[in-house]
Amino acid sequence: MRISEDPGRYLCDFIYFSSLAHLYKAKEKRRVVFLHVPSEPDKQHINTGRELLIQLIRSIVESEVSRRGRGGVIRN
């Protein structure tokens, strides 16, 4: 997994920037995460992808909880 400043072209680009534009027009904070999921069908890639997604979601939630000053740890 890596951070990218380039959402790619076509649908990925459209989804990402449309999300940002929608929030901008609504005058809301533009916190958008776009996760591109490659199409590797074997079990090892699926399991790795699942763990990465779980960690990403956990990190986002913990970051938001910390930002709001509520502390604590998110558990499964």
KOLDRENRO-777713 format. One record per residue (C-alpha): residue number from 1; residue in one letter; y, x, z. Coordinates in pm, 1 decimal. Layout:
BEGIN
 num residuo    north     east       up
 NUM       a        Y        X        Z
...
END
This chain:
BEGIN
 num residuo    north     east       up
   1       m      0.0      0.0      0.0
   2       r    348.3    124.8    -80.3
   3       i    705.6      0.7    -81.4
   4       s    852.3    -50.2   -425.5
   5       e   1210.4   -102.6   -532.3
   6       d   1088.0   -236.2   -868.2
   7       p    921.0   -579.1   -860.0
   8       g    786.5   -530.6  -1210.1
   9       r    836.0   -761.8  -1500.5
  10       y    754.1  -1117.7  -1593.0
  11       l    621.9  -1345.8  -1318.8
  12       c    637.5  -1094.6  -1028.5
  13       d    999.8  -1015.2  -1106.2
  14       f   1086.7  -1383.1  -1146.9
  15       i    923.3  -1489.6   -818.5
  16       y   1082.0  -1210.7   -616.7
  17       f   1435.2  -1244.8   -748.8
  18       s   1422.0  -1625.5   -756.1
  19       s   1334.5  -1618.8   -386.5
  20       l   1629.5  -1391.6   -315.4
  21       a   1863.3  -1607.1   -526.6
  22       h   1751.1  -1928.4   -354.6
  23       l   1823.7  -1784.1    -10.3
  24       y   2156.1  -1641.5   -128.2
  25       k   2267.4  -1981.2   -260.3
  26       a   2155.8  -2145.6     65.0
  27       k   2365.3  -1885.0    253.1
  28       e   2058.7  -1771.0    444.6
  29       k   1942.1  -1420.4    522.6
  30       r   1754.3  -1276.2    230.1
  31       r   1440.5  -1154.6    401.3
  32       v   1177.1  -1173.5    131.1
  33       v    838.9  -1005.4    111.7
  34       f    647.8   -999.3   -212.2
  35       l    291.2   -872.0   -202.4
  36       h    122.5   -801.6   -532.3
  37       v   -253.2   -841.8   -502.7
  38       p   -452.1   -640.0   -757.0
  39       s   -760.6   -802.1   -903.3
  40       e  -1031.3   -566.8   -776.3
  41       p  -1329.3   -797.1   -717.8
  42       d  -1561.3   -570.4   -516.6
  43       k  -1616.0   -625.5   -144.1
  44       q  -1464.8   -293.2    -37.2
  45       h  -1131.4   -366.5   -210.4
  46       i  -1130.4   -722.4    -76.8
  47       n  -1192.8   -605.3    280.6
  48       t   -927.2   -333.8    252.7
  49       g   -679.0   -583.0    107.9
  50       r   -753.0   -832.8    383.8
  51       e   -689.4   -572.8    655.2
  52       l   -366.3   -458.5    488.8
  53       l   -245.4   -817.2    463.6
  54       i   -327.3   -886.5    829.2
  55       q   -139.2   -573.0    935.0
  56       l    157.6   -662.3    713.7
  57       i    182.2  -1011.3    861.6
  58       r    141.8   -874.8   1215.8
  59       s    416.2   -617.2   1154.4
  60       i    653.9   -878.5   1014.9
  61       v    597.6  -1110.8   1310.3
  62       e    629.7   -830.1   1566.3
  63       s    948.0   -709.9   1398.5
  64       e   1098.1  -1058.0   1411.5
  65       v    995.6  -1108.4   1774.8
  66       s   1145.9   -771.3   1864.7
  67       r   1463.2   -844.3   1667.1
  68       r   1510.4  -1163.7   1862.2
  69       g   1462.7   -972.5   2187.8
  70       r   1157.0  -1155.6   2309.2
  71       g    931.3   -850.7   2336.1
  72       g    559.7   -886.7   2370.2
  73       v    265.8   -808.1   2149.2
  74       i    112.1  -1032.3   1885.6
  75       r   -265.6  -1062.8   1923.2
  76       n   -535.2  -1195.4   1688.4
END
